[in-house]
Amino acid sequence: MFCSVYFYFNTINAVLSRRIKCMADNHDEPNGQTAVASYVASISNDLAAMSRRTGLDTLGYLLEMVRLEAESLTRHNGPNGRRS
């Protein structure tokens, strides 16, 4: 069981790392920071729920804090990706 969960999380981590790097490296996109923050908010929400469902309450709490910070950054960035 542990090996399959470990493999699953490593796979998710690799995919997320590539996707976030692509978003951050896209210099032509004016709202790159907002896109990354929004994506991090979404995925950390899913991971927090998964953590709490399996009894990992502290991890769930930390991921919830990540979600709140990412949402705050998304709200405070203007439509062009710069702080308004």
Backbone as ProteinMPNN parsed JSONL, in Angstrom:
{"seq_chain_A": "MFCSVYFYFNTINAVLSRRIKCMADNHDEPNGQTAVASYVASISNDLAAMSRRTGLDTLGYLLEMVRLEAESLTRHNGPNGRRS", "coords_chain_A": {"N_chain_A": [[0.829, -1.195, 0.0], [1.884, 1.281, 0.895], [3.936, 1.669, -0.986], [2.51, 2.003, -3.401], [1.082, 4.358, -2.872], [3.2, 6.107, -2.45], [4.424, 6.052, -5.002], [2.303, 7.134, -6.473], [2.1, 9.765, -5.408], [4.661, 10.722, -6.076], [4.474, 10.666, -8.863], [2.396, 12.536, -9.279], [3.692, 14.787, -8.222], [5.806, 15.125, -10.058], [4.405, 15.712, -12.433], [3.031, 18.048, -11.668], [5.197, 19.73, -11.102], [6.346, 20.064, -13.653], [4.188, 21.306, -14.988], [3.791, 23.695, -13.52], [6.31, 24.861, -13.883], [6.21, 25.307, -16.648], [4.142, 27.202, -16.748], [5.278, 29.301, -15.252], [7.537, 29.881, -16.754], [6.536, 30.986, -19.028], [6.96, 33.747, -20.5], [5.612, 35.388, -22.224], [3.047, 35.471, -21.405], [1.12, 37.674, -19.66], [-0.075, 37.31, -17.181], [1.252, 35.356, -15.643], [2.105, 34.827, -12.956], [-0.347, 34.983, -11.616], [-1.717, 32.875, -12.816], [-0.182, 30.67, -11.984], [-0.469, 30.88, -9.183], [-3.236, 30.52, -8.957], [-3.507, 27.904, -9.916], [-1.971, 26.505, -8.015], [-3.546, 27.003, -5.774], [-5.842, 25.554, -6.436], [-4.904, 22.856, -6.688], [-3.741, 22.441, -4.184], [-5.962, 22.56, -2.576], [-7.302, 20.206, -3.298], [-5.37, 18.326, -2.467], [-5.288, 18.865, 0.278], [-7.855, 18.066, 1.085], [-7.692, 15.329, 0.469], [-5.647, 14.585, 2.222], [-6.812, 15.079, 4.741], [-8.966, 13.289, 4.643], [-7.653, 10.892, 4.927], [-6.709, 10.979, 7.454], [-4.518, 12.582, 7.932], [-4.214, 15.112, 9.445], [-2.614, 17.37, 10.221], [-1.008, 17.776, 7.967], [-3.075, 18.267, 6.156], [-4.016, 20.685, 7.22], [-1.771, 22.367, 6.815], [-1.65, 22.35, 4.009], [-4.057, 23.594, 3.504], [-3.46, 26.155, 4.408], [-1.613, 26.846, 2.461], [-3.338, 26.919, 0.263], [-5.001, 29.097, 0.988], [-3.133, 31.217, 1.008], [-2.299, 31.198, -1.688], [-4.74, 31.787, -2.954], [-5.132, 34.34, -1.937], [-2.985, 35.705, -3.135], [-3.806, 35.463, -5.777], [-6.154, 36.969, -5.763], [-5.135, 39.512, -5.129], [-3.556, 40.189, -7.255], [-3.693, 41.977, -10.262], [-5.669, 41.928, -13.352], [-3.701, 41.785, -15.276], [-1.671, 40.417, -14.128], [-0.012, 41.796, -12.436], [0.504, 43.387, -9.273], [-2.275, 45.146, -8.094]], "CA_chain_A": [[0.0, 0.0, 0.0], [2.742, 2.453, 0.98], [4.652, 1.84, -2.259], [1.619, 2.54, -4.428], [0.802, 5.752, -2.517], [4.442, 6.833, -2.7], [4.542, 6.185, -6.448], [1.245, 8.047, -6.916], [2.475, 11.134, -5.061], [5.824, 11.103, -6.885], [3.975, 10.939, -10.215], [1.69, 13.822, -9.212], [4.694, 15.824, -8.018], [6.525, 15.339, -11.316], [3.496, 16.374, -13.365], [2.804, 19.408, -11.18], [6.427, 20.503, -11.266], [6.468, 20.441, -15.068], [3.119, 22.238, -15.354], [4.066, 24.987, -12.891], [7.473, 25.43, -14.569], [5.743, 25.82, -17.938], [3.393, 28.439, -16.505], [6.188, 30.345, -14.782], [8.484, 30.216, -17.813], [5.851, 31.613, -20.156], [7.142, 35.184, -20.329], [4.674, 36.103, -23.08], [1.769, 35.543, -20.721], [1.259, 38.722, -18.651], [-0.602, 36.93, -15.863], [1.889, 34.099, -15.268], [2.042, 34.635, -11.508], [-1.731, 34.723, -11.248], [-2.049, 31.526, -13.276], [0.483, 29.709, -11.1], [-1.119, 30.956, -7.868], [-4.555, 29.914, -9.088], [-3.309, 26.463, -10.049], [-1.522, 26.016, -6.712], [-4.727, 27.025, -4.9], [-6.719, 24.445, -6.817], [-4.32, 21.555, -6.395], [-3.543, 22.298, -2.738], [-7.28, 22.268, -2.021], [-7.521, 18.768, -3.5], [-4.443, 17.579, -1.62], [-5.716, 19.041, 1.669], [-9.02, 17.201, 1.3], [-7.196, 13.957, 0.46], [-4.897, 14.39, 3.461], [-7.741, 15.007, 5.875], [-9.747, 12.05, 4.534], [-6.832, 9.758, 5.349], [-6.276, 11.19, 8.832], [-3.306, 13.403, 8.007], [-4.813, 16.409, 9.746], [-1.626, 18.453, 10.195], [-0.689, 17.996, 6.558], [-4.255, 18.918, 5.59], [-4.02, 22.072, 7.688], [-0.71, 23.102, 6.117], [-2.069, 22.52, 2.616], [-5.125, 24.602, 3.518], [-2.782, 27.454, 4.51], [-1.065, 27.088, 1.125], [-4.473, 27.318, -0.575], [-5.418, 30.451, 1.351], [-2.107, 32.162, 0.535], [-2.36, 31.246, -3.152], [-5.953, 32.529, -3.312], [-4.879, 35.744, -1.605], [-2.142, 36.244, -4.203], [-4.625, 35.535, -6.985], [-7.078, 38.118, -5.61], [-4.423, 40.78, -5.079], [-2.947, 40.475, -8.553], [-4.648, 42.507, -11.221], [-5.912, 41.074, -14.515], [-2.493, 41.64, -16.081], [-0.66, 39.677, -13.379], [0.752, 42.654, -11.531], [-0.273, 43.844, -8.125], [-3.058, 46.352, -8.399]], "C_chain_A": [[0.873, 1.257, 0.0], [3.448, 2.715, -0.341], [3.759, 2.441, -3.326], [1.269, 3.996, -4.145], [2.024, 6.611, -2.803], [4.63, 7.076, -4.195], [3.532, 7.193, -6.982], [1.628, 9.489, -6.629], [3.701, 11.597, -5.828], [5.413, 11.435, -8.313], [3.269, 12.282, -10.259], [2.691, 14.957, -9.081], [5.442, 16.136, -9.308], [5.661, 16.101, -12.32], [3.273, 17.824, -12.949], [4.032, 20.282, -11.375], [6.597, 20.966, -12.706], [5.425, 21.486, -15.449], [3.38, 23.629, -14.776], [5.273, 25.641, -13.549], [7.067, 26.008, -15.914], [4.985, 27.128, -17.765], [4.323, 29.574, -16.13], [7.146, 30.793, -15.872], [7.845, 30.935, -18.992], [5.888, 33.133, -19.988], [6.185, 36.0, -21.195], [3.314, 36.279, -22.414], [1.876, 36.565, -19.586], [0.767, 38.31, -17.269], [-0.029, 35.597, -15.397], [1.825, 33.824, -13.779], [0.63, 34.3, -11.057], [-2.136, 33.315, -11.65], [-1.433, 30.471, -12.363], [-0.192, 29.706, -9.732], [-2.492, 30.301, -7.897], [-4.46, 28.397, -9.167], [-2.879, 25.845, -8.719], [-2.692, 25.987, -5.73], [-5.624, 25.835, -5.174], [-6.154, 23.102, -6.386], [-4.097, 21.372, -4.896], [-4.865, 22.045, -2.032], [-7.579, 20.774, -2.136], [-6.625, 17.935, -2.582], [-4.808, 17.696, -0.141], [-6.888, 18.128, 1.989], [-8.589, 15.736, 1.366], [-6.458, 13.649, 1.765], [-5.824, 14.23, 4.648], [-8.572, 13.732, 5.841], [-8.967, 10.846, 5.036], [-6.246, 9.958, 6.743], [-5.002, 11.986, 8.994], [-3.716, 14.864, 8.244], [-3.82, 17.57, 9.701], [-1.229, 18.787, 8.765], [-1.85, 18.694, 5.856], [-4.329, 20.386, 5.963], [-2.978, 22.905, 6.94], [-1.077, 23.346, 4.656], [-3.205, 23.536, 2.502], [-4.529, 26.007, 3.626], [-2.162, 27.834, 3.165], [-2.178, 27.578, 0.202], [-4.892, 28.758, -0.287], [-4.425, 31.498, 0.867], [-2.156, 32.301, -0.986], [-3.606, 32.006, -3.616], [-5.79, 34.006, -3.022], [-4.024, 36.407, -2.688], [-2.932, 36.41, -5.5], [-5.549, 36.751, -6.933], [-6.354, 39.444, -5.684], [-3.706, 41.136, -6.38], [-4.027, 40.986, -9.492], [-4.819, 41.587, -12.403], [-4.68, 40.891, -15.388], [-1.368, 40.974, -15.321], [0.199, 40.509, -12.462], [-0.128, 43.102, -10.39], [-0.988, 45.126, -8.471], [-3.14, 47.262, -7.203]], "O_chain_A": [[0.646, 2.181, -0.781], [3.548, 3.864, -0.77], [4.202, 3.303, -4.085], [1.166, 4.793, -5.077], [1.903, 7.714, -3.335], [4.961, 8.188, -4.606], [3.86, 8.011, -7.841], [1.501, 10.349, -7.5], [3.775, 12.768, -6.2], [5.938, 12.375, -8.911], [3.507, 13.082, -11.163], [2.559, 15.981, -9.752], [5.683, 17.304, -9.613], [6.136, 17.026, -12.979], [3.319, 18.725, -13.786], [3.918, 21.443, -11.769], [6.95, 22.119, -12.956], [5.738, 22.446, -16.153], [3.207, 24.631, -15.47], [5.272, 26.854, -13.759], [7.529, 27.086, -16.287], [5.166, 28.059, -18.548], [4.178, 30.689, -16.631], [7.53, 31.962, -15.915], [8.551, 31.441, -19.864], [4.976, 33.729, -19.414], [5.969, 37.183, -20.928], [2.525, 37.135, -22.814], [2.639, 36.354, -18.644], [1.165, 38.917, -16.275], [-0.752, 34.788, -14.815], [1.521, 32.702, -13.372], [0.436, 33.429, -10.209], [-2.829, 32.632, -10.896], [-2.089, 29.492, -12.009], [-0.458, 28.639, -9.179], [-2.865, 29.6, -6.956], [-5.254, 27.69, -8.548], [-3.368, 24.781, -8.34], [-2.815, 25.05, -4.941], [-6.108, 25.185, -4.248], [-6.86, 22.297, -5.78], [-4.246, 20.262, -4.385], [-4.892, 21.383, -0.994], [-8.053, 20.155, -1.184], [-7.075, 16.953, -1.991], [-4.656, 16.734, 0.612], [-6.914, 17.489, 3.041], [-9.063, 14.987, 2.22], [-6.63, 12.575, 2.34], [-5.635, 13.334, 5.471], [-8.856, 13.151, 6.888], [-9.56, 9.882, 5.52], [-5.381, 9.192, 7.168], [-4.456, 12.055, 10.095], [-3.583, 15.72, 7.369], [-4.15, 18.643, 9.194], [-1.128, 19.959, 8.402], [-1.638, 19.605, 5.055], [-4.662, 21.233, 5.134], [-3.268, 24.012, 6.487], [-0.838, 24.432, 4.128], [-3.297, 24.256, 1.508], [-5.034, 26.944, 3.008], [-2.183, 29.001, 2.775], [-1.991, 28.534, -0.551], [-5.112, 29.544, -1.209], [-4.825, 32.551, 0.37], [-2.063, 33.411, -1.509], [-3.535, 32.785, -4.568], [-6.267, 34.843, -3.79], [-4.303, 37.531, -3.106], [-2.744, 37.384, -6.229], [-5.708, 37.469, -7.92], [-6.884, 40.408, -6.238], [-3.295, 42.281, -6.567], [-5.147, 40.473, -9.503], [-4.168, 40.543, -12.458], [-4.616, 39.938, -16.165], [-0.231, 40.954, -15.791], [1.064, 39.969, -11.772], [-1.349, 43.186, -10.52], [-0.42, 46.055, -9.046], [-3.759, 48.323, -7.276]]}, "name": "protein", "num_of_chains": 1, "seq": "MFCSVYFYFNTINAVLSRRIKCMADNHDEPNGQTAVASYVASISNDLAAMSRRTGLDTLGYLLEMVRLEAESLTRHNGPNGRRS"}
